[in-house]
Amino acid sequence: MLPLLDTSEIMAYTGTRKSTIERVARCYKLTGKPCKESQSGNSGTTRMMDLEDIEYMHGHFSRSCDMYLDELRDEISQARGKHLSLSTIWRTLHRMGYSRKKVSVLTLQLL
């Protein structure tokens, strides 16, 4: 099958680099999909926390959101049997939408 446009014409129309066009074309020839090469195989590592762990953390924070990361790590270790690093817990909380903002005294009094 002959391409409809050559690389220079595709570069002019899309504004992309030649290497990007060649990578997409190479991947398309291999897989039949214009995907990134890293998506065509298994790349990266699996997450330490599964959906049940995340639901446990969310339920725990809906009851009490004023605890330190090491306290949460100890609770997860006891309840779920997983030994996680503080950075893993923090990244998961961040993906869940939690932040490091402090609760003001006025807000605590209103609760």
N, C-alpha and C positions, 0 to 999 in steps of 0.2 A: 504494500500500500504506500503510495507516494504522499508526502505531506502537502497540505494545501498551501502553506506559507513557509518560506525559509526563515531561518533564525533571525536574520536582520529585520525582516518585516514584522515578526512577532515582537522583537525588541522595540520597534518604532510604535506599534499599536499599544503595547502594554506598559512600556516604560520599565521593564524588568531587565536584569542583567543576563548576559549570554549564559553564564554558568547556571543560573536558576532555570532557564529554559531547557538547557541540556540535561539537568538533573531530573526535571519533571518528565521529559521525553524518555530518558533512560528508565525511570521508574514505571512509566506507562507501558513500555515494551516488556518489562519483566512481570508486572502484576496486572496490567489491564486497567489500572486506576492511576490518576495523576496525583499520587500521594507523596508525602515526604519519605525519604528512604528509611528514616528511623521508625516510621509508623508501619513499615512493611514487615518488620520482625518484632520479636519481643525485646524491648529495651526498657531500661530503668529498673527500679526495684519495687517490690510490692510494699504496700503500706503496712506498718506495724499494727495499726488500729483498724478493726473491721467496723461494720455498721452497728453492731451491737454495742461495741465499746463507745462509739460516738453517741449513740442514744443514751447510754448510761451517763456519760458526761453531761449531756444536755439536760437530762432529768435531774441530775445532781445540782446543776447550776440554776435550774428553775426554782429549786427550793432554797438554795444558799449560794450566792455568787461572790461572797467575800472570803475566799480562802487562797492561800499561797499555792503555787504550782507543786511544791514538794509535798504538801498535804494532800493535794489531789492525786499525785502519783502514788502515795502510800495507800489511799483509798482504792484506787484502781487495782493496785497490786493485790490487796486483800480480797476485793470483791470479784475481780475478773481473772486473777492469776497471771497477769501480764506485768512484766518489769519494763517500764518505758523510761526513756530519757526525758528530761525537762523540756528540751527543745522539741521533741516529738509532740508532747502535750501542748506546748505553746503554739506550734504550727497548726495543730488540729483545731485548737480554740480559735485561732485567727481565721482559718477557713470557715469556721462556724459563724463568724461575724462578731466574736467577742473582741474587746480591745483592752488596753491597759489603763483606761480612764479611771480615775478615782471617784468614788461616790462622795459627794460633799456632805458636810454635817447637816445642812438644812434638808437635804433629800432624805437622809436617815431619820431625821425628826418627823418628817411627813409620813414616813412609812409606819 
